[in-house]
Every structure is written in C-alpha cells, then in structure tokens.
Amino acid sequence: MKPATIRDVARHADVSVASVSRVLNGVGVVNEPTRQRVLQAVDLLKYVPHSGARSLSTSRTDTVGVILPDLFGEFFSELIRGMDVAARAHGLHLIVSSSHDDADEASAAIRSMRGRVDGLVVLSPYLNAASLTASLAGRTPVLLMNGGAMDAARPSIVIDNRAGAMTAVEHLLGLGRRRIAHISGPSGNLEAEARLAGYAEALAGSGVVAQVLDGDFTQGSGHRAVTRMLASGERPDAIFAANDMMAVGALLALQEAGVRCPEEVAVVGFDDVPIAELVRPALTTLRIDIAGLGKHAVERLVGLIQAPDSEEANNEILRPTLVVRGSSTADASAHSSPAEAKPTAPGEILMGEIQDV
C-alpha cells in the first residue's frame, strides 16, 4: 500500500487540507472536535508528515546541524551525548557531520547543511575567521566552538586553551619538576597551537628549557613520542600532553619502559575524558565538562534560532579547571576535583568558569 498523504487524512476526517496542516503544525485556530477527528485519521492511516513539505510551510526543519573535526574518540562521543540530550529536550533532531580535520571539508560540510537545518554548531579548529565568514554566509543561526571563533564576531563558546595549558605547567613546576616535555597536537590546529603557546609562556622565566614532541591528539602518537624520547636517552621528569588520549599513550610508554609515574615522571593531560580517571595511575588533567559543554552549546543555538538577533556578540570563554590525580602526585586522595569541592547550584552548568566577553 502507498503511504497515506495529507489529502487522505483530510478526506477521512472530512476536513480541508488546511485544517489538517493547522492541527499537525500547531498553528491557527481549530476547534476541538475537528482536531480530534484529524488525530484519529492520522492514527488510523499511520500518516507520517513529509518533513520537506512541512519545512516549506513552516520555514522550520526541527533539525540542528553539528560540524565536528572528527567523530572518533571519547571527547567527541561525550560532546555529542550532551548535544543529543539538549536537542531531545527541545524536540529537535541532530545531523552530525565530520570535517576530517580539514578546513576545505569543513567549509563544504557547512555549505551542505544550508536549508536542511534550523541552526548550526560548528567546531572546526582548522578554520580561521576569514574561512568561517566565507563558509557561513547566509541567515542560518550559527554558534561557533573553535579556537579562532573570537575573531569572527559571531556567537561562540571558546575554551581558554592557553590559560589551561599554563595551569598544567605551573602545577608541574610547583611540584619541583624541571624537565617538562610537551606532546603537542597536530600542526595547524588552533587549539593545539594555543596549548603549545600556554606551555611556552608558563616556562618563560622559569629556567626550564622547552622540549616539544610531535603528536596528533591520538593515543598512538603519545605512545610513539614518549617511546622515541626514552630510546634517545632523554628522560624528562614531567610530561604535559595537549590532550588526554596522548597522555594515556604516554603513560603506557612509561609503563612499558619500567619508568614509574609519578615518582620519576609526572603526567598531565587536557580535557578530562571518561578514561582519564580509569587508567592507573589516574590522570591529572584540565577538566572540561564535555557533555555539559555540548548540552550548553545546543541550548544556546536554540536561543539563537528563536531570537536570531539576541546574541549578536555574546561570546563565552570556558576556563578549564585542574583536577589533580595520581599521575602527578603520590597522594591523589588528598586532592578533590573542583567539581567535588564546589557544589553545583540548580541550573548551573558545571564546566569550569564561563566568562562573558
């Protein structure tokens, strides 16, 4: 059998097509008996509204788009989980696309979403302000979540990667560590560059010589970087990795080489993905409430969709908080995480300090 159409519903309910449309879209005035007949016809005929036709009549798709640099790994799965929670709470669907860490693919993914979504969340740390402006031409509400977003004069949420990295290195310096290596993120990535800059700035004036190892945000790259460093005969007394997955790879490399952590080499990561507190020793890291960040991003986007001009220059800076665990102190139990130390007020988003700019 052919799927039922809106005309079939109207015929069965003995009403006009316009009346069916008003009932289904919740707009206009329809008396209760008519509404009930339409709903009964919809149920009986198992009618499913055509989303394309509905979007033409309402100018809404009830769908939001998300552009991410990758879909692999704990960070992005947690981010999407938080976004999905917020989207479902508002009766919205998500379309998620990956730019595969490529600026051109990010621009193409953004263009492909036009007309298909009511709004966009874009996290693309390879896109600079000029590329974003060219790709985002049009009236679709957009919330940016990338290291260069502050230059684009659009609503954004930006992680203060530089300050977070400085906090990590200052923590290690405070422990008396004086040979602090950094495993960097991929070249051209705005977040990786900001974390590298924070590492260098924290070391300036300390007398500690910077030692940068190449990484690409994957666990394997962290493992390879530390394995090569140890094989060369160089041994730092601390490692700051630009994300948690590289820090986990570093921990594995140290264990395989028989190097004790944190007694001989302390390790600090960035992000606080779920695995960070499950590895042994548990990983000291800069905490971002990743799922909370995703939820907050979609909620802000919903606000932009409902009132497009309400957040023209509303940019937020998310400041990560240090969570000290066993990888940088022999007595991690003496240090509670900021989340445990400070109760969350009702409605507060627990993801570090957010500052309006």
N, C-alpha and C positions, 0 to 999 in steps of 0.2 A: 504493500500500500504506500501511496505517496504521503509524505509528511503533510500534516494539516497546515493550512495557511490562515492568515488573519481574516481573510474573506470567509473561510469555512467556519471560523469561530463566530463571526458576525451573523452568518446565516443561521447557525444552530441556536444562537442566543436571541435571534430576531431583533438585532440592533444594527446600527450603522458601523462601518469600519472605524469611523472617527471615535465612536463610543468605546469600542474595544481598545483603541490606541490610548484613549484617556485613562481607562482602567489600568492598563498594563504599565503606563508610564507614570501614573500617579499625578497627573496634571489635569486641570479643568474640573468642572463640576459634573458629577454623575450620581444619580440617586441610588440608594442602597439596593432596591430590587434589581435594577439594571446591573449594578456591579456584581451582585451575587450570580445572576444568570451568565454573565461573561466568565466569571471564575469557574463556574460549573462546566461551561462549554470548554474552557481551556483544559480543565482536568480530564474531562471525558475524551476529548480529541487528542490529548497529550501534545498540545501545541507548544512549540518552543519558539519564542520570538527570534527573528533574524537579527543578529547583532549589528550587521552592517546597515540594514534598513532602520533599525532603532537609532543608531548613532546619527543617521542623516536627519531624522525627525527631531531629535533632542539635542544634537550637537555634543553629545557625550558618549563615550565608549565604556565607561565604568572600568577602565583599564589604565594602569600606570606602567610606564616602561622603566627599566633599570639597565644601565650600561656599566658593566664591570670590566676591569682589565683581565680577569681570569675567573673561572668558576671552580677551580680546583683548590683544595686546602681548607683548613679549619676556619681561617679568617672569613673567607667568602661564604662558607656554609652558615656560619653564625650570623653574618650580616644579612643574608637572605632570609634566615629564620625570623629575625626581628622584623624585617620588612614585611614578611608574609603575615605576621601577627597583626601589624597595624593595618595592612591592606584588607584583611578579612573583617576586621572590626569596623571598617568603613564600607563594607560591601563591594570592595574593588578586587580586580584580578591583576596579577603581575605578569608582565612579559620581560624576561631576563635575557640579555644578550652579552656576549663577551667580545672585547676588542682584541683579545690575544696579545695584550701588551704592545699594541701597535697604534700609533697616532692616526694613520690613514684609515685603519679598520674601525677605530673608534668614531671617526667622522662619518664613515659610511653607515655604521650601526645607528648613529643618531639620526641621520637623514632617513633611514629606512623606517624609523618609528613615527615620522610625521604623519598625522592624520589617523594613526592607529591607536593613539593613546591620549589620555586627557592631560598627562604631565610626565615629566622625565626626571629621574635621579641619575646623575652622571658622575661616576668615579673613574677618572682616567688620568693617572699621574704622569702620563706621557704627553698630554695635551697642554700647550701653553695658552695664554689668554687669547692671542690672535687666532689660533686654530679653533678654540672654543667659540669665539664670537662668530667666525665664519660658518661653523657647523650648526650653530644654534639659532640661525636666522629664522624668524617667524614668531608667532604669538603663543606657541605651546609653553606653558609654565615649566621652568627648569630649576632644579636645585642641584648645585654643584658640590661634589665631595672630593676635592683633589688639592694637591699641594700648591697649585698655581691659581686656585679659584679666587683668591683675594684680589688678583689683578684684573678680574673680569667684570667687576662691578655688577654682579648678579647675586641673588640669594645663595648662600653657601654655608657649609659646615666644614671647617678645616681643622685637622689635627695639628697641634703645635709640635711637629716632629723635632725641630731644633731644640726647643726647651726640654722635651722629653729625653733626648739624647744627652744633653748637658746634665740632667739629673742623674742619669745612669752612670756617667763617667765620674761625676762628683761623688757619688756613692762609693765607687771603687777607690777613688783617691782617698776618701775618708777612712777606708779600711786599711790604708797604708800601701796599696798596690801602686807600683811604679813602672811596670812594663805592661801597659794596657793596649792590647791589639783590638782592632775593629774589623769585623767582617761586614763589608758594605753590600748594599743592594745593587741591582743592575744599573748600568750606565744609562743616563738619560731619564731615569725615573725621578720625578720631582721630590717624592717622599724620601727616597734613598739619599738623594743629594742633601736634603735638609738634615737628615740624621747624621750624615757624614760631617756636615758643617758644625752641628752641635758638638760632636765628638772632638773636632779640632779646636773649637772655641773653649771647651772645658779644659783641654790640655794646655792651652796657651798660658804661659807664665808659670806652669807647674814644674817645669824642668823635665817633664816626661816627653820622650820622643814618640811621635805618632807612628804607628805601624798598621797599614791598611791592607787587608786581604780581600781579594775579589770574591764576591758571591752574587747570587741571583734570586734570593729570597726562598730558595728551596732547601730542604733538609740535606740533600746530597751535596749541594755547594758548600754548606757549612762544614760538613764532614770532610770534604776534599781539601778545603782551605786549611783546616787545623792539621790534618794528616800531613800535608806538604810542609807546613811550618815546623812541625815536630821533627820531620825527617831531615830538615835542613840544619837541625841542631839549635834552632832558636826556640826559646820557651818563654812566653810571657807569664806574668803572674795573674793576669786577668784578661778576659775577652768580653767585649761588648758587641753583640751581634745585632744587625739592623732589624731583625725580626725574630720571633720565637722559633720558627722552624729551622733557621740556620743555627740558632743557639742549641737546639736539640741535636742537630748534626754535630756540633762542636762537642757536646757532652759525650756522645757516642765515640767520637775520635779520641777524646781524652781517656775514656774507659778502656778502649782497645789498646792504647799505648801504656796503660798502667799508671797514668797520671791522676792523682787524687784531686777531686773537686769537692769542696772549695779550698782545701788545705794548701794545695800547690798552685792551682789555677782557679780563680773565681770566674763565673759566667753570668752574664746578664743579657736578657733578650728584650723584645719590644712587642706589645700587643696584648699579651695575656690570653692566648687562645686556650681552649679547654685542656689540651695536653700538657700545658706548662706546669700545672700542679700535680700531674700524674707521673711524670718522669721522676727518676731518682738519681741525684738529689733533685727535689722540686726546684723549678726555675724561678729565680728572681727576674722580674720583668717590669716594664712600664705598662700599666693597666689601662686598657680602653674597654668599656663595657660594649663589646662589639654588637651583640644582639640589640642592646638598648640604643646604640647608635643607629642601627638600621631602622628600628621602630620609630625613633625620633625623626629620621630623615623623611619617611613616608608621611608621618603626621604633618610635618612642615609643608611637604608637597601638597597634601590635601588642602591646607590653608591657602596655598598659592592658587590652586585650582578654583577654590570657592571665592577667593578675593584676589585676583591677579595682581593688583597694584598695592597690596597691603604690606609686602616685604621687599620693596624695591632694592634697598641697600642693607638689608638685615643679614649680616654675616656673623657667624658664631665660631669662636676658637675653642676647641676641645683640648684641655690640658691634661695629658696622661698623668697618673699617679704611680709612684714607685711601690711595688709590692715585693718585700724582701722575703725570700725563701732560702732553702738550704744550699743553693748553688753559689751563694756569696757570703754565707755565714754558717758557722758550725752549729749555731743555736737558733734555727729559724723559728722555733716556737716562741721566742721572746719578741717576735715582731709580728703584729697583726696587720692584715691588709687594711688600707684605708676604708674599704667597703665594710669591714667588720668593725672598725674603730668608730665610724661615724654612722649612726642610724639614718635611714633614708626617710625623709618626710613624705607624707602622702602626696602622690603626683610628681615627686621629684625624679628626674632621670639620672640614674646612678651611672655616670660615665666620666667621672673626673669633673673638673671645673669647666663650665662653659661661660665664655665671656662675650657679650655683645660688643661689636665694633661699630 
